[in-house]
């Protein structure tokens, strides 16, 4: 007579998913620049002028992600004029003709 060991050769059941990772608290200068759509030079300048906050971890400079959100929340709304439906031919630049070779 054979004994069966529970769990062996049986359906393992539903898979257990790991909990989602928490959102980042700190990020690198390069990642902060990518998040804002700006360059790293802007991030360093924003840190120097206290527009965003950064901390040191060993020799690395890391940006406080919440300070990026605060910076963006304080930016003014973009005001863009709607484009007119008619485009005047006279307002378009005329293409320059290249000399024949």
KAKA-V348055 format. One line per field, one symbol per residue. ss: DSSP state (~ for helix, > for strand, _ for the rest). psi: psi as a letter, one per 30 degrees, with the letter a starting at -180 (. if undefined). burial: # if it has 9 or more other C-alpha atoms within 8 Angstrom, else .. A space follows every 10 residues. Layout:
BEGIN
ss->???
psi->???
burial->???
END
This chain:
BEGIN
ss->__________ __________ _____>>>~~ ~~~~~~___~ ~~~~~~~~__ ___>>>>__> >>>>~~~~~~ ~~~_______ ________~~ ~_________ _
psi->kkkkkkfkgl kfakkkkklk kllkelllee eeeeefglle eeeeeeeegg elkllkjcfk kkkjeefeee eeffklkkjk kkklekkkef fkkkkkkkkk .
burial->.......... .......... ......###. .###...### .###.##... ####...... #####.##.. #......... .......... .......... .
END
